[in-house]
């Protein structure tokens, strides 16, 4: 990353169907899991990306390097007097059972030679915006006036002349008062499709005391964005229609005070904070005159961990038989859980509106999607080399998604230490809400930079001009992969997607993304060698606390994938310990006995169980 020439663009595999070296196949796909374990939403994939962090580089004089024409560098080298293998796998494709006492590890088989072509391509800037169907006449917003569906006062807040395809397909049915279940891609104007009818409903029926419109959002960032857009739509009312947002991570008493002292006709909430106010505050009473309920990004809301909150919250709302209300569900995908909640929340005669074709499959099929296979020891170097090559190609506003908050922190801190000329931003659940908001706004306004993120930005947040999305590590499920991909190629802009997986994670691409036309790609060896050396040096300056926390989060997340990997708990711990070596840890990172117990790893050899963690570790 610090070379004057810089890494070259990654290369794409020309022929499909070749067996990848060292890959392990599993008969089970990556099943969906909801909120992650422990303190983070998911565990780190290979946050260890580079080799050991020590004064000599990972590819220094003490190491032997072997490589073929296409595969990653195969290195063996001294680490505290022990031989290191790469990529944490022996000839059987399983982690070595050696923890920190690795002696005589077997070198992996050389990769097959394959032909590559340059991955970076020139693309046209004349593409039709993805939210406009070129085969359908465009519809003007003021056409709603002629039909008497909206008032001029409501339309005053709309900044655009024409509707998007999603708005044109849904607004009439919603304005006529129907309950709707709408399927639409992200980035297509869904927010206005439910906000505009909600505001018109307030004008036609009048504003009753308390909360009239309740909107439930899966993330804090999306909730704030919806709230901001609602305020813009009612700005001409000069405060007569009150909009408020309540989310976790803020002071609940401050929420109560604000609702008491200021109008709150439209309330946007995240599920957990909504339930807190319904159970422990006066929000149930404030919702006594509820006119409309909206679930945005319903598929994510109903993933494990949110579904119970939603179902319980519904029990606190007034009975629809006595207080009729309109209910809207918007979702990018239609898993069984969304259909089930639709049956529970919507009227029996609700309208189902799909604004996508079967071929579209709820994702942006025009986005080039690449998958890169890299051993865990090279995951970080592969990610950073890809960032550099994209930047060199003029694609300089990027999002890198990682499995957990801790892996996000590790990658961002290491990237900072690389002295890259690209600004780096970090956002995840371990950051305070105020910090997350400031970081999001700063990245939105930046012309270039890299946002390292956990899933708090995977859905709904509209960050303009994202050149590419990189997903390093195993996505939780297919839906999450699609949602992350949806951060690029928005509003007709170009974009690309990259998925970086270890050999044992490749089952996800092979079984869960078979219809995505993934392009098999790789980073050239020369680029990887150079970047790996830079990563090893940068890891020396990352605090031990960050590495320890990444280790624990990695164990917590990947414990849920043992069946997919065909690993035992002992093999999982061995893999994590090898990762710790690659990060430059001087010992197995410490873990509390209660944490190990919660992970279901009690009694598994190789763990460093302590009574107290070092100061600052959590």
Residue pairs with C-beta under 8 A, 6 or more apart in sequence:
1 7
1 384
1 385
1 388
1 418
1 419
1 420
1 530
1 531
1 534
1 535
2 418
2 419
2 534
3 530
6 388
6 389
6 392
7 385
7 388
7 389
7 392
7 523
7 524
7 527
7 530
7 531
8 389
8 392
8 524
8 526
8 527
9 118
9 119
9 120
9 389
9 390
9 392
9 393
10 119
10 370
10 372
10 385
10 386
10 389
10 521
10 522
10 523
10 524
10 527
11 116
11 117
11 118
11 119
11 521
11 522
11 523
11 524
12 116
12 117
12 118
12 119
12 370
12 519
12 520
12 521
12 522
13 114
13 115
13 116
13 519
13 520
13 521
13 522
14 114
14 115
14 116
14 117
15 114
15 115
16 520
18 112
18 114
18 520
19 112
20 373
20 503
20 506
20 520
21 71
21 108
21 109
21 110
21 111
21 112
21 503
22 87
22 89
22 93
22 108
22 109
22 111
22 375
22 503
23 93
23 373
23 503
23 504
23 506
24 93
24 503
24 504
24 506
24 507
24 565
24 566
25 506
25 507
25 510
26 507
26 511
26 563
26 564
26 565
26 566
28 507
28 511
28 563
28 564
29 507
29 508
29 511
29 512
29 564
30 474
30 475
30 476
30 477
30 478
30 507
30 508
30 511
30 512
30 561
30 564
31 477
32 303
32 304
32 476
32 477
32 478
32 479
32 480
33 304
33 476
33 477
33 560
34 303
34 304
34 305
34 306
35 41
35 303
35 304
35 305
35 306
36 42
36 43
36 403
36 404
36 556
36 557
37 43
37 556
37 557
37 559
37 560
37 598
37 599
38 552
38 553
38 556
38 595
38 598
38 599
39 405
39 429
39 430
39 553
39 618
40 404
40 405
40 406
40 428
40 429
40 430
40 454
40 553
40 556
41 404
41 405
41 429
41 454
41 455
42 403
42 404
42 454
42 455
42 476
42 553
42 557
43 403
43 404
43 406
43 407
43 553
43 554
43 555
43 556
43 557
43 558
43 559
44 402
44 403
44 404
44 406
44 407
44 410
44 473
44 550
44 553
44 554
44 557
45 376
45 379
45 402
45 403
45 407
45 472
45 473
45 474
45 502
45 505
45 554
45 557
45 558
46 376
46 377
46 379
46 380
46 407
46 472
46 473
46 502
46 554
46 579
47 380
47 402
47 406
47 407
47 410
47 411
47 550
47 553
47 554
47 579
47 583
48 376
48 377
48 379
48 380
48 410
48 547
48 550
48 579
48 580
48 582
48 583
49 376
49 377
49 378
49 379
49 380
49 381
49 382
49 383
49 384
49 411
49 414
49 535
49 582
50 58
50 377
50 378
50 380
50 381
50 414
50 532
50 535
50 536
50 538
50 539
50 582
50 583
51 58
51 59
51 75
51 77
51 84
51 86
51 377
51 532
51 535
51 536
51 582
52 58
52 77
52 79
52 84
52 536
52 581
52 582
52 583
52 584
53 536
53 537
53 539
53 540
53 542
53 583
53 584
54 79
54 536
54 540
54 584
55 540
56 62
57 533
57 536
57 537
58 75
58 77
58 532
58 533
58 535
58 536
59 65
59 73
59 75
59 529
59 532
59 533
59 536
60 77
62 77
62 78
63 75
63 76
63 77
63 78
64 75
64 76
64 77
65 73
65 74
65 75
65 529
66 73
66 74
66 75
66 107
66 110
67 73
67 74
67 525
68 110
68 111
68 112
68 113
69 113
69 114
70 111
70 112
70 113
70 114
70 115
70 116
70 522
70 525
71 110
71 111
71 112
71 525
72 87
72 111
72 374
72 375
72 378
72 522
72 525
72 528
73 86
73 378
73 525
73 528
73 529
73 532
74 86
74 107
74 108
74 110
75 84
75 86
76 83
76 84
76 85
76 86
76 105
76 107
77 83
77 84
78 84
79 102
79 581
80 100
80 586
82 100
82 101
82 102
82 103
83 102
83 103
83 104
83 105
84 102
84 105
84 581
85 96
85 102
85 105
85 106
85 107
85 108
85 578
86 108
86 375
86 377
86 378
87 108
87 374
87 375
87 376
87 377
87 378
87 502
87 503
88 95
88 96
88 375
88 376
88 377
88 574
88 575
88 578
88 579
88 582
89 95
89 96
89 108
89 375
89 503
90 96
90 105
90 106
90 108
91 106
91 108
91 109
93 503
93 504
94 567
94 571
95 567
95 571
95 572
95 574
95 575
95 578
96 102
96 105
96 574
96 578
97 570
97 571
97 574
98 105
98 574
98 577
99 573
99 574
99 577
99 588
99 605
99 606
100 577
100 580
100 581
100 587
100 588
102 578
102 581
116 521
116 522
116 524
119 370
119 519
119 521
120 389
120 390
120 393
121 368
123 494
125 494
127 366
127 492
127 494
128 134
128 492
129 491
129 492
130 185
130 187
130 188
130 364
130 366
130 489
130 490
130 491
130 492
131 164
131 165
131 166
131 187
131 188
131 189
131 491
131 492
132 138
132 162
132 164
132 165
132 492
133 165
136 165
136 168
138 162
138 163
138 168
139 162
139 163
139 167
139 168
140 161
140 162
140 163
141 155
141 158
141 160
141 161
141 162
141 163
142 155
142 161
144 150
144 155
144 171
144 172
144 175
145 151
145 152
145 155
147 172
149 171
149 172
149 175
149 176
149 200
150 175
150 196
150 200
151 200
151 203
151 204
153 203
153 236
153 237
154 196
154 199
154 200
154 203
154 233
156 236
157 199
157 232
157 233
157 234
157 235
157 236
158 192
158 196
158 233
159 232
163 171
163 189
164 188
164 189
165 188
165 355
166 182
166 184
166 185
166 188
166 189
166 190
166 193
166 355
167 189
167 192
167 193
169 182
169 353
169 355
170 180
170 182
170 184
170 193
170 353
170 355
171 193
171 196
171 197
173 180
173 351
173 353
174 180
174 193
174 194
174 197
174 326
174 328
175 197
175 200
177 326
178 326
178 349
178 350
178 351
179 326
179 327
179 328
179 346
179 347
179 349
179 350
179 351
180 328
180 329
180 346
180 350
180 351
180 352
180 353
181 329
181 331
181 338
181 342
181 346
181 350
181 351
181 352
181 353
182 190
182 193
182 328
182 329
182 330
182 331
182 352
182 353
182 354
182 355
183 331
183 332
183 333
183 334
183 352
183 353
183 354
183 355
183 356
183 362
184 190
184 193
184 330
184 331
184 332
184 354
184 355
184 356
185 332
185 355
185 356
185 360
185 362
185 363
185 364
185 486
186 332
186 459
186 460
186 483
186 486
186 490
187 462
187 486
187 489
187 490
187 491
188 355
190 296
190 330
191 225
191 226
191 229
191 296
192 229
192 233
193 330
194 215
194 294
194 296
194 328
194 330
195 226
195 229
195 230
195 233
196 233
197 292
198 213
198 215
198 266
198 292
198 294
199 230
199 233
199 234
199 241
199 266
201 212
201 213
201 291
201 292
201 326
202 212
202 213
202 241
202 265
202 266
202 291
205 291
207 240
207 241
207 265
208 289
208 291
209 289
210 264
210 285
210 286
210 287
210 288
210 289
211 264
211 265
211 266
211 267
211 283
211 286
211 287
211 289
211 290
212 265
212 266
212 289
212 290
212 291
212 292
213 265
213 266
213 267
213 290
213 291
213 292
213 294
214 267
214 269
214 274
214 287
214 290
214 292
214 293
214 294
214 317
215 223
215 226
215 266
215 267
215 268
215 269
215 294
215 296
216 268
216 269
216 270
216 271
216 274
216 293
216 294
216 295
216 296
216 301
216 310
216 313
217 223
217 226
217 268
217 269
217 270
217 296
217 297
217 301
217 460
218 270
218 271
218 296
218 297
218 300
218 301
218 306
218 459
218 460
219 270
219 456
219 457
219 459
219 460
219 461
220 247
220 248
220 249
220 270
220 433
220 436
220 456
221 436
221 437
221 440
221 456
221 457
221 460
221 461
222 296
222 297
222 459
222 460
222 461
223 245
223 247
223 268
223 269
223 270
224 245
224 247
224 268
224 437
225 460
225 461
225 462
226 245
226 268
226 296
227 243
227 244
227 245
227 268
230 243
230 266
230 268
231 243
234 240
234 241
234 243
234 266
239 263
240 263
241 263
241 265
241 266
242 262
242 263
242 264
242 265
242 266
243 264
243 265
243 266
243 267
243 268
244 255
244 258
244 259
244 262
244 264
244 266
244 267
244 268
245 267
245 268
245 269
246 255
246 267
246 268
246 269
246 270
246 273
246 274
246 277
247 269
247 270
247 273
247 433
248 270
248 272
248 273
248 433
249 432
249 433
250 273
250 433
252 273
252 276
252 277
252 280
252 281
255 273
255 277
255 281
256 277
256 281
256 282
258 264
259 283
259 286
264 286
269 277
271 301
271 306
271 309
271 310
271 313
272 309
274 283
274 309
274 313
275 309
275 312
275 313
277 283
278 284
278 287
278 313
278 316
279 316
283 316
284 316
284 317
287 316
287 317
287 318
288 318
288 323
289 318
289 323
290 317
290 318
290 323
290 325
291 325
291 326
292 325
292 326
292 327
292 328
293 317
293 325
293 326
293 327
293 328
293 345
294 327
294 328
294 329
294 330
295 301
295 310
295 327
295 328
295 329
295 330
295 341
295 345
296 330
296 460
297 330
297 331
297 332
297 459
297 460
298 329
298 330
298 331
298 338
298 341
299 331
299 332
299 333
299 334
299 335
299 337
299 338
299 479
300 306
300 458
300 459
300 479
300 483
301 307
301 310
302 310
302 335
302 337
302 338
302 341
303 337
303 479
307 337
307 341
310 341
311 341
311 344
314 344
314 345
317 325
318 325
320 347
327 345
327 346
327 347
327 350
329 338
329 341
329 342
329 345
329 346
331 338
332 362
332 363
332 459
332 479
332 482
332 483
332 486
333 362
333 479
333 482
334 362
335 479
342 350
356 362
359 365
361 515
362 482
363 482
363 485
363 486
363 516
364 485
364 486
364 488
364 489
364 495
365 517
366 489
367 485
367 488
367 489
367 495
367 496
367 497
368 496
368 497
368 519
369 485
369 496
369 497
369 498
369 499
369 513
369 516
369 517
369 518
369 519
370 496
370 497
370 498
370 499
370 518
370 519
370 520
370 521
371 498
371 499
371 500
371 501
371 506
371 509
371 513
371 518
371 519
371 520
371 521
372 382
372 386
372 498
372 499
372 500
372 501
372 521
372 522
372 523
373 500
373 501
373 502
373 503
373 506
373 520
373 522
374 381
374 382
374 500
374 501
374 502
374 523
375 502
375 503
376 502
376 575
376 578
376 579
376 582
377 578
377 582
378 528
378 532
379 472
379 473
379 500
379 502
380 411
380 414
380 472
380 535
381 523
381 528
381 531
381 532
381 534
381 535
382 472
382 500
382 523
382 528
382 531
383 400
383 411
383 470
383 472
383 500
384 414
384 415
384 418
384 531
384 534
384 535
385 523
385 527
385 528
385 530
385 531
386 470
386 498
386 500
386 523
387 398
387 400
387 415
387 420
387 422
387 450
387 470
388 420
388 527
388 531
389 523
389 527
390 396
390 398
390 467
390 468
390 496
391 398
391 422
391 448
395 467
395 468
395 496
396 422
396 447
396 448
396 449
396 467
397 446
397 447
397 448
397 449
397 465
397 466
397 467
398 449
398 450
398 451
398 466
398 467
398 468
398 469
398 470
399 450
399 451
399 453
399 457
399 463
399 466
399 468
399 469
399 470
399 484
399 487
399 488
400 411
400 450
400 451
400 452
400 453
400 470
400 471
400 472
401 453
401 454
401 455
401 458
401 469
401 470
401 471
401 472
401 484
402 408
402 411
402 452
402 453
402 454
402 472
402 473
403 454
403 473
403 474
403 476
403 553
403 557
404 428
404 454
404 550
404 553
404 554
404 557
405 428
405 429
405 430
405 431
405 454
405 553
406 430
406 546
406 549
406 550
406 552
406 553
406 554
407 454
407 473
407 550
407 553
407 554
408 426
408 427
408 428
408 452
408 453
408 454
409 426
409 428
409 430
409 546
409 549
409 550
410 542
410 546
410 547
410 550
410 583
411 452
411 472
412 424
412 425
412 426
412 452
413 542
413 543
413 546
414 535
414 538
414 539
414 542
415 424
415 450
415 452
415 538
416 424
417 537
417 538
417 539
417 541
417 542
418 534
418 535
418 538
420 450
422 448
422 449
422 450
423 446
423 448
423 449
423 450
424 449
424 450
424 452
425 439
425 442
425 443
425 446
425 449
425 450
425 451
425 452
426 439
426 451
426 452
426 453
427 436
427 439
427 440
427 443
427 451
427 452
427 453
427 454
427 456
427 457
428 436
428 453
428 454
428 456
429 454
429 456
431 439
436 456
439 451
440 457
440 461
440 463
443 449
443 451
443 463
444 463
444 464
451 457
451 463
455 476
455 480
455 484
457 463
457 487
458 480
458 483
458 484
458 487
459 483
459 486
461 487
462 490
463 487
464 490
464 491
464 493
465 493
466 487
466 488
466 490
466 493
466 495
467 488
467 494
467 495
467 496
468 488
468 495
468 496
468 497
468 498
469 484
469 485
469 487
469 488
469 495
469 496
469 497
469 498
470 497
470 498
470 499
470 500
471 481
471 484
471 485
471 497
471 498
471 499
471 500
472 500
473 500
473 501
473 505
474 501
474 505
474 508
474 558
474 561
475 481
475 484
475 499
475 508
477 512
478 512
478 513
481 499
481 508
481 512
481 513
485 497
488 495
488 496
488 497
489 495
498 521
499 509
499 513
499 518
501 508
501 509
504 565
504 567
507 564
509 518
523 531
536 584
539 583
539 584
540 584
542 583
542 584
544 585
544 586
544 614
545 614
545 616
545 617
547 580
547 583
547 584
547 585
547 589
548 585
548 589
548 590
548 613
548 614
548 617
549 617
549 618
550 583
551 576
551 579
551 580
551 583
551 585
551 589
552 589
552 591
552 595
554 576
554 579
555 572
555 573
555 576
555 591
555 599
555 601
556 599
558 565
558 572
558 575
558 576
559 569
559 572
559 599
559 600
559 601
562 568
562 569
562 572
565 571
565 572
567 575
569 600
569 601
569 604
570 604
570 605
570 606
572 601
572 604
573 601
573 604
573 605
573 606
573 607
574 606
577 588
577 606
580 588
580 589
587 608
588 606
588 607
588 608
589 608
590 608
590 609
590 610
590 613
590 614
590 617
591 607
591 608
591 609
591 610
592 609
592 610
592 611
592 612
592 613
593 602
593 609
593 611
596 602
596 604
596 607
596 609
601 607
